[in-house]
Amino acid sequence: MAVAIAVTRERREGETRCAVTPETVKKLIALGASVTVEAGTGLGAAIPDSEYTAAGASVKPDTRAVLEGADLVLKVRGPTAQEVSAMKHGAVVVAMLDAYREKDTVAAMSGANVTSFAMEFVPRITRAQVMDALSSQANLAGYRAVIEGAYAYGKGFPMMMTAAGTVAPAKVFVMGVGVAGLQAIATARRLGAVVTATDVRPATKEQVESLGAKFLAVEDEEFRNAQTAGGYAKPMSPEYQAKQAALTGEHIKKQDIVITTALIPGRAAPVLVSAEQVASMKPGSVLIDLAVEAGGNVAGSKPGEVVTTANGVSIVGYTNLPGRIPSDASALYAKNLVAFTGLLIKDGALAVDLEDEILKASAVTHAGAVVHEGVRG
């Protein structure tokens, strides 16, 4: 009997993405699964129900009917309490669970004996690259951050030479050079801006310069050892933060657009731009805070809002930037899920092997318990 995969409509506020596309429905069926999709699942990404049906999925209008008997539930965001209550015991959920913060969702799944995997915990190893949802979504977030910055900024990006005079290029400063930061640099450069960037990880300097931007950092001994084995930034000492803040503070005063992207897994986002630094910026300048949902990199940023300061600076705190490009974001995420699902279905049957290094690292709940050490603690 085929593995029954269920995909429900996303119910988190502002979530426009979906977990499967018609293309990936076909791939899931090829793995030996049947796919049932809730009506309206793809509307935010411009995918009508008829395209799912044409791809071989069954479309049902009722959430409980979709989840009834499902072996595997695929989602973008974690399930609601009502969805968890409709799942059978032993069902498997794969989603971006935001497990450090969504404690109630984790507890509900554990209590319902649901096995869950968080796509944000997929390890950054070569074998798992095709499953790396954090990277696929951050790439789009970095691009969209520049587009939002260009929209909020009242001037053009490139240098323009006209008969009436010359328009100076915009100055863009990217703080945090992960996947999102690198895409923001590349996009701002394509639009003609003068771009600088900073990060505490020394390996990013070469990446920044390869994209035609200038790197800015206090390059001392702590800086040279500021990266974990997994490629993430380590928390920096107060002394280093003070030195870096002094350097970047003078730089920020001269910038037109500042994009902040710094996140530390399981912890609040570090404040990179202080209230004093915001106050030092020119009227009409723009800050885009990609870490706003994790506490924010910019003092004064508010989730889902654009804050205009007393000195005329706009702080853009839009959440879920990938969701502002829902079609592409859904297509990439759905492919991440297909690759992950390939680890769970063997010979047409559901087979959860927690000895597999990818599954072990990304498991959050199993057999009625929270099994991820970081979440459990």
N, C-alpha and C positions, 0 to 999 in steps of 0.2 A: 504493500500500500504506500502511495506517495506521501512524502512529508508535507503536511498541511501548513502553508505559510500564510499568515494574515498580515495585512497592512491597513491600519486605521487612519482616518483623517486626523491631521495634527490639530490639537485643541489649545496649545499654548498661545497666549496673546501675541499677535504679530508674526506668528510662524507661517511663512508662505511656502516653505520647501516641502517636498514629499520624499518618501523613502524608496520608492520604486518608480521607474519609468517604463514605458512599453518595451524599450530595448532590453531592460534588465529583467522584466517579467519573462521574456523568452529565455534568457540565460538561466533564470532560476528553475524554470520548467525543465530545461536541459539537464539540470543537476539531479532531477528526479523528484521534483516538488510540484504540488498544485498551489496556485496563488489565488487568494481571495482578497479583494480590495474594497474598502468602504467607499460608497458613492461620494464624490466630491473631493477625494483625496488629492487629485492632481490639479485642481482648478487654480490654485495660487501660482502654479508653475505653468499655466496655460496648457494643461493636459486634460482633455475631456474624458469622461468615463468610457466613451465608445472606443478610444484608442487602447485602453486596457483590455477591453473585451476582444478587440481585434487581435491583440497580442497573445490571447489565450487565458487571460485571468477571468475569474468570476467576480462580478460587481454586485454587492449587496448594500441596501440602504440603511441597515440597522447595525450598530456597533457590536451588540451582543451576538448577532447572527454571524458577523465576520469573525469574531474571536472564538466562537463556540467550536471546541474540538481542535483548535489550532495548536500545532506542535511548536511553531516558531513565529514570533511576532517581530516584524521589522518596523522601526520608527525613526524619525529624525530626533525628536526630543523624548524624554522619558514618559512613560504612560501615566495617565491620570489614575486616581484611586478607583474610579468607576471602571476603567479599563482593566486594571489589575484584578478587580473582583469578578470580572467576566472571564478571566483566563482559567484554564484547567490547571490543576496542580501538576507541577513538573514541566509546565510550558517554559520555553526559552525566549527571552527578550533581548534584542540587540538594538541599541540606540546610543545617541550622545546623551548620557544620563545626567551630566553635571553632578556627579555623585558626591563630591565634597560638600556641595551646598544643598542638594535636594535630598536631605536626610529622610523626609517623610516618604518620598517615593521609594527609596531604598528599603526602608522599614516595611512598607506595604508589600513589596515584592518578596522580601524575606519571609514575612508572615504568611504569605500565600504559597510558599514553597515554589516560587518562580526562580528559575536560574536566569541571571542577567549578565550581560556583557556591555561594558562602556566603550564605545568607539574612541573616546578621548584617551583611553588607557592603552591602546594598541602600541606596543613598543616600537621605537624607531630603529628597527633593524632592517637589513636589506630585504629579507624575505617578506616583511610586512609593508613594504613601501606602497604597494597597490591598495592596501587597506587603510592607509594613513588619512583618515578623515580630517584630523586637525589641520594637516597641511593643505588638503584640497580646498577646505573652506577658508583657511587663513589667506590663501593665495587670492581668492576672490575678495576677501575683506580688505586686503591691502590695496587692490585695484579700486574698489568702491570708495575707500577712504579718500583717495585723491580726487575722485569725481565729486564726492560730497564737499571736499575742500574747495574745489574749483567753483562749485555752485555757490557756496557761501561767501567766497572771496569776490570782492566787487571789481576786480581787474582781470586782465588776461594773463595767461601763463607764459607764452613765449615772447621773446623780443620781437617787436614789430617796427619796421622802418617805413614810415609813410611820409608823404609830402608835407603833412602837418606837424611832423616831429617823430621822435622815436619813443616807443613804449618799452620800458625796462622789463626784463624777465622777472617772474615771481621767484622769491627765495623760499625754498621748502626745506624743512629740517625734520628728518625722520628719527625718532628715538625708539630704539629696539629693532634690531636687524635680524628677526627670524624670517619665516616664510612671508608673513604679512608685510614686514618692513621692506624686504627685498623687492616684493612686487610693487609696493608704494614708490620706492626709489625708481624702479624701471618705468612705471607709469608716469610719474612726474617728469622724468627725463624726456620721455616720448612727447609730452605736452610742451616741452621747451623750458622748463624751470631750471634754475640753478639749485642743485640739491646737495645738502650735506646730511650726514647720518652719524649716529653714535650707538654704541652697544658695549656692555662690559665684557663680552667674550672676544678675545683677541683674534679668533679665527675669522671674525666677520669683517675685519679691516680689508682684507684682500677682496672679499666678495663685494663690498661697497665700492671699492675703487675700480673693480672690473666693470661695474655698471656706469662708470663715468661720474660718480659722486665723490665728494671729499669726506674723509673720515675724521671724526672729532672725539678724542678721549684723553683722559689722563693715563698715560701708558707706563704705569709703575709695576712693581712686582705683584701686587694683588691683582691688578688687571691681567697680567700674563697667566694667572692661575684661576681665572674666574669662570670656568666652564665645567659642568659635570660630564661624566662619561657618556651620559645620554644626550649630550648636546644642549642642555638647558643652561640658563644663567644661574649662577650661585647668588644667594643674597650677599650684598656687599657690606663691608664694615661702615659704621657711621663716619669714620675718618675719610674713607674713600668717597663716600657719598657727598661729603662736604666739599672735597676738592673738585669732584666732577660737577657738582651744582654750581660752584663758582665759575668754572669754565663754560658750562652750558648757559648759565645765566646771562653772561655777557653776549653770548651768541644769539640767544632767543630774542633779545631786544631788537635785533636787526632782521628778524625773520617775518615773512608774510604769512606762511602756513606752517604749523607744527603738527606732526602726526605722531602720536604715542602708541606703542604696541606691546609694552613690556608686561609679561605675565609670569608668575612663579606658581607651578602646579601645587594645589592644596593650600595656598596662602593668599592673603589679600595682595592686590596689585601694588607695586611700589609707587609712591608719589614721585614723579619725575619733574613736574612743573609746579612750583609753589605759587601761592596767591600773589606773593611779591613779584615773581617772574611774570605772571599773567598781567599784573598791573604795569609792568615795564614795557609791554608790547605796544606797538603803534595802533591807533584806531583803525579799524577795518581788518586787522589781523584775525586769523582763524586758527583754532586748535581743534584737532579731531582726536578724541580719546577712544581708542579701540578696546581699552580695558575697563570701560565704565561699569560693566556688569560685575566685575570682580573688585569693585571698590574705587577704581579709577586711577589713572596716572596723573590727571590734571586736577589741581585744587579747584573746587567749584563746579566740576562736571556733574551732570545729573542724567541718570539713565532715561533714554527716550526723549530728551529735551535738547534744545539749543538755547544756551544761556548767553545773554549779552551783558557784558560787564559795564561798570560805570565808565570805563575808559574806551568803550566801543569795540571790545574784542569779543568775537563769537566763540563759544566753547560748544562744540558739537558732540553730543553724547548719545548718538543713535546706537541702539542695540541691534544685534543680529544683522550686521552689514551683508553677510552672504545672502540673507533672505531678501535683500534689495536687488539681487540678481537671481531670482528663484529658479528660472529654467536651467541655467548653467550650474547653479549650486546643487540642484536636485540631481542633475545628470551625473555630476562627479561623485556626489555622496552615494547615489544608488550603485555606482560601480564599485565604490569602496565596500559597500554592503555585500555585493555579489561575491567579491573576493573573500570576505570574512565568512560568508555562509558556506563557501566551499570547504572550510575547515570543520563545519558542523554536520555536513551531510556526506556520508560515505556509502557508496553502493546503493543509493536511493533511500537510505535510512538515516534518521537523526542519531548522531554518535558524538556526544560531548566528551572530549578527551582533555581533561584538565592538566594532563602532563605535557601537552603541547605548550611551548613557551609563549606563544601569542595568546592562546586562550587562558592560560594561567595568569598572565599579566593583566588581562582585561576583564577577568571575572569579578563581579561585585557581590552577587548573592548566589547561593547554591545549597540545595538540601535544607532549606529553612534557616540558613545562617548567612551573615555577612562575611564573606571570605577575603575581601580585599583589605589588606592590613592598613593601608592609609585611610580608608573610609571607616573601617571598624574602630580605629583609634580616635 
